């Protein structure tokens, strides 16, 4: 039985990845921080699975990571844990650096010292491109991050490359563009819109307050993207890949389609601009070129943009009706 170790297992990507690997017959170990109240909401359907084991540790505690890797000796390690909310990275830049940048180094050190045969996946991000140097963005596009989160992700990306080249580790980076699902945190604009529109439809609130509607992103479905992570670790040689749909859509389009999915005819009647949600430095246009991932990994997205918005709004309507 193959063994996988996932940091960030209680997050959106970690929960989908754990389900995906359990279905493939893996023994899955998930790193969780010890806190007074545990949030296992996203993994509630698998938390008692016989092949899932939760391990206590923390990305800022080197010993806990090294000990876990030595004990488990995993075939594959997926580093998905991070302070992943861009807006919060301006409020907590040092914490973001600790988890999202130095946390990657600690994880790589744990593998180097504990079990260097393990294959390592680093969750890189399209936010590294920031103020984009070319459109669309591919693996060779220069980085120009526009937030402390983006800067931290660039560090994590390059330290992964460095350990691959310095210590011959099988270490890859997946440069994932925005990927959403009903498991997205409520602070993220896609889930915020889907939830608010469902609540407006059901008469629970009147407006959705948003920042810049013109920001454009390449949005895909998280379930598709975790498959790409796994495929990267099944290759003969380690390499880095952009994972994206190749299409870009604005926040405005997301809002319009969400209203359409909920049967709200006039999107402007339920929208209010709130400057507090505008970023200090905006990333205006992100769109990825997934040619390499499609060609080398045989990967392609299964859910389009309209389908994603509909899926998220329907999930919110169901949840809000029950609450």
HELIX and SHEET records of a PDB file:
HELIX    1   1 UNK A   12  UNK A   23  1                                  12    
HELIX    2   2 UNK A   41  UNK A   43  5                                   3    
HELIX    3   3 UNK A   62  UNK A   72  1                                  11    
HELIX    4   4 UNK A   86  UNK A   91  1                                   6    
HELIX    5   5 UNK A   93  UNK A   96  1                                   4    
HELIX    6   6 UNK A   97  UNK A  102  3                                   6    
HELIX    7   7 UNK A  103  UNK A  114  1                                  12    
HELIX    8   8 UNK A  126  UNK A  128  5                                   3    
HELIX    9   9 UNK A  148  UNK A  167  1                                  20    
HELIX   10  10 UNK A  189  UNK A  201  1                                  13    
HELIX   11  11 UNK A  222  UNK A  232  1                                  11    
HELIX   12  12 UNK A  251  UNK A  262  1                                  12    
HELIX   13  13 UNK A  267  UNK A  270  5                                   4    
HELIX   14  14 UNK A  275  UNK A  277  5                                   3    
HELIX   15  15 UNK A  291  UNK A  292  1                                   2    
HELIX   16  16 UNK A  293  UNK A  297  3                                   5    
HELIX   17  17 UNK A  305  UNK A  322  1                                  18    
SHEET    1   A 7 UNK A  52  UNK A  56  0                                        
SHEET    2   A 7 UNK A  27  UNK A  32  1                                        
SHEET    3   A 7 UNK A   3  UNK A   7  1                                        
SHEET    4   A 7 UNK A  76  UNK A  79  1                                        
SHEET    5   A 7 UNK A 119  UNK A 125  1                                        
SHEET    6   A 7 UNK A 171  UNK A 176  1                                        
SHEET    7   A 7 UNK A 241  UNK A 243  1                                        
SHEET    1   B 2 UNK A 179  UNK A 180  0                                        
SHEET    2   B 2 UNK A 220  UNK A 221  1                                        
SHEET    1   C 2 UNK A 208  UNK A 210  0                                        
SHEET    2   C 2 UNK A 271  UNK A 273  1                                        
SHEET    1   D 2 UNK A 216  UNK A 217  0                                        
SHEET    2   D 2 UNK A 249  UNK A 250 -1                                        
END                                                                             
